[in-house]
């Protein structure tokens, strides 16, 4: 059986011969420099350690505030080089033409509200639909789902109500853009 004899650290406290198992920093700069202390002396060290001892009140306050962001610099959301702003502005770009044959670009440019997008879905139209197309589709759906044409079916009556509400929504927003 092989026995490894590892070198043990002796406590770095003056006149101490105990084994130093615990790390204690040499400086407050978060460097990797430390010394090994035994349990008794690391307790004394920790009791006396004051990270803020040589700082002014303003420096302590700044340190505490910057600790909220892990001491990393931050930028306001409106800053031109803010990561999330850059991501948002470029998220819908199609530089490799994945959406080349779709209305993806028109959707980005149109910036329709959620209600408008839902209304277009109800009418079965794409996001880039023109007002004339919306009117034409609405007239066709009214003829198709009118209660007189469907023997007064409650199902088609409810569907027609949804279609009419969708058309009304688009009438207030899309028709003004033409």
C-alpha positions as CSV (number, residue, x, y, z in Angstrom):
1,X,0.0,0.0,0.0
2,X,1.4,3.4,-1.0
3,X,1.3,6.1,1.5
4,X,1.5,9.7,0.5
5,X,3.0,12.1,2.9
6,X,1.6,15.5,2.1
7,X,3.2,18.6,3.4
8,X,1.0,20.3,6.0
9,X,0.9,24.0,6.5
10,X,1.9,25.4,9.8
11,X,-0.2,28.2,11.2
12,X,1.2,31.5,10.1
13,X,0.5,33.2,13.5
14,X,3.5,34.2,15.4
15,X,4.9,31.4,17.7
16,X,2.1,29.0,16.7
17,X,3.0,25.4,15.8
18,X,-0.5,24.1,15.0
19,X,-1.6,23.0,11.6
20,X,-2.9,25.9,9.5
21,X,-6.1,24.6,7.7
22,X,-7.9,27.9,7.2
23,X,-7.2,30.6,4.7
24,X,-7.0,34.3,5.7
25,X,-6.5,37.1,3.2
26,X,-3.3,39.2,3.3
27,X,-4.9,42.1,1.5
28,X,-8.4,43.6,1.0
29,X,-8.0,43.7,-2.8
30,X,-9.6,40.3,-3.4
31,X,-6.3,38.9,-4.6
32,X,-5.4,35.3,-4.3
33,X,-2.8,36.0,-1.6
34,X,-3.6,34.5,1.7
35,X,-2.0,32.8,4.7
36,X,-3.0,29.6,6.6
37,X,-4.1,29.8,10.2
38,X,-5.2,27.3,12.8
39,X,-8.8,27.4,14.0
40,X,-8.0,29.4,17.2
41,X,-6.1,32.1,15.2
42,X,-8.5,32.3,12.3
43,X,-11.3,33.0,14.8
44,X,-9.2,35.9,16.3
45,X,-8.4,37.1,12.8
46,X,-12.1,37.1,11.7
47,X,-13.1,38.9,14.9
48,X,-10.6,41.7,14.2
49,X,-11.0,41.8,10.4
50,X,-12.7,45.0,9.1
51,X,-12.8,45.2,5.4
52,X,-13.9,48.9,5.5
53,X,-11.5,50.1,8.2
54,X,-9.5,52.4,5.8
55,X,-12.4,53.6,3.8
56,X,-14.4,56.8,4.0
57,X,-18.2,56.7,4.5
58,X,-18.6,57.6,0.8
59,X,-16.3,54.7,-0.2
60,X,-18.2,52.3,2.0
61,X,-21.6,53.5,0.6
62,X,-20.3,53.1,-3.0
63,X,-19.0,49.6,-2.2
64,X,-22.3,48.5,-0.8
65,X,-24.2,49.9,-3.8
66,X,-21.8,48.4,-6.3
67,X,-22.2,45.0,-4.5
68,X,-25.8,44.9,-5.8
69,X,-24.3,44.4,-9.3
70,X,-21.4,42.2,-8.2
71,X,-19.0,45.2,-8.6
72,X,-19.6,45.2,-12.4
73,X,-20.1,48.5,-14.2
74,X,-23.7,49.1,-15.3
75,X,-25.3,51.2,-18.0
76,X,-28.8,52.7,-18.1
77,X,-31.2,50.9,-20.5
78,X,-31.3,53.9,-22.7
79,X,-27.5,53.9,-23.1
80,X,-26.5,53.3,-26.7
81,X,-24.2,50.4,-25.9
82,X,-26.5,48.6,-23.4
83,X,-26.5,44.9,-24.1
84,X,-30.2,44.4,-23.9
85,X,-30.9,47.4,-26.1
86,X,-28.5,46.1,-28.8
87,X,-30.1,42.6,-28.5
88,X,-33.6,44.0,-28.8
89,X,-32.8,46.2,-31.8
90,X,-31.1,43.3,-33.6
91,X,-33.3,40.4,-32.4
92,X,-35.6,40.6,-35.4
93,X,-33.0,41.1,-38.1
94,X,-32.7,38.4,-40.7
95,X,-29.1,38.6,-41.8
96,X,-29.1,35.0,-43.1
97,X,-32.4,35.3,-44.8
98,X,-34.3,32.6,-42.8
99,X,-37.5,34.5,-43.3
100,X,-36.8,35.8,-46.8
101,X,-40.1,34.5,-48.2
102,X,-42.3,35.6,-45.3
103,X,-43.8,38.7,-44.0
104,X,-41.4,38.7,-41.1
105,X,-39.8,42.1,-42.0
106,X,-43.2,43.7,-42.5
107,X,-44.2,42.4,-39.1
108,X,-41.2,44.1,-37.5
109,X,-41.9,47.3,-39.3
110,X,-45.6,47.4,-38.7
111,X,-45.3,47.1,-34.9
112,X,-48.9,46.1,-34.5
113,X,-50.4,45.9,-31.1
114,X,-51.3,42.6,-29.6
115,X,-55.0,43.3,-30.2
116,X,-54.3,44.1,-33.9
117,X,-52.3,40.9,-34.3
118,X,-55.0,38.9,-32.7
119,X,-57.7,40.5,-34.9
120,X,-55.6,39.7,-38.0
121,X,-55.4,36.1,-36.9
122,X,-59.2,35.9,-36.4
123,X,-59.7,37.2,-40.0
124,X,-57.0,34.8,-41.3
125,X,-54.8,37.5,-42.6
126,X,-51.0,38.0,-42.5
127,X,-49.3,40.8,-40.6
128,X,-48.6,42.9,-43.7
129,X,-52.2,43.0,-44.9
130,X,-53.4,46.3,-46.5
131,X,-56.7,48.0,-45.5
132,X,-58.3,47.0,-48.8
133,X,-57.4,43.3,-48.2
134,X,-58.9,43.5,-44.7
135,X,-62.1,45.0,-46.0
136,X,-62.4,42.4,-48.7
137,X,-61.7,39.5,-46.3
138,X,-64.3,40.9,-43.8
139,X,-67.0,41.1,-46.4
140,X,-66.3,37.5,-47.5
141,X,-66.4,36.2,-44.0
142,X,-69.7,38.1,-43.2
143,X,-71.3,36.5,-46.2
144,X,-69.9,33.0,-45.3
145,X,-70.9,33.1,-41.6
146,X,-74.1,35.2,-41.7
147,X,-76.9,33.6,-39.6
148,X,-79.4,33.7,-42.6
149,X,-76.9,31.6,-44.6
150,X,-76.3,29.1,-41.7
151,X,-79.9,28.5,-40.5
152,X,-79.4,30.7,-37.4
153,X,-76.6,28.5,-36.0
154,X,-75.4,29.8,-32.6
155,X,-71.9,28.6,-33.5
156,X,-71.6,30.7,-36.6
157,X,-73.3,33.6,-34.9
158,X,-70.6,33.7,-32.2
159,X,-67.9,33.4,-34.8
160,X,-69.4,36.3,-36.8
161,X,-69.4,38.4,-33.6
162,X,-65.6,37.7,-33.2
163,X,-65.0,38.6,-36.8
164,X,-67.0,41.8,-36.5
165,X,-65.1,42.8,-33.3
166,X,-61.7,42.0,-35.0
167,X,-62.7,44.1,-38.0
168,X,-63.7,47.0,-35.6
169,X,-60.3,46.8,-33.9
170,X,-58.5,47.0,-37.2
171,X,-60.7,49.7,-38.4
172,X,-59.6,52.0,-35.6
173,X,-55.9,51.4,-36.2
174,X,-55.0,50.0,-39.6
175,X,-57.4,52.1,-41.6
176,X,-55.8,55.3,-40.3
177,X,-52.4,54.2,-41.6
178,X,-53.4,54.1,-45.2
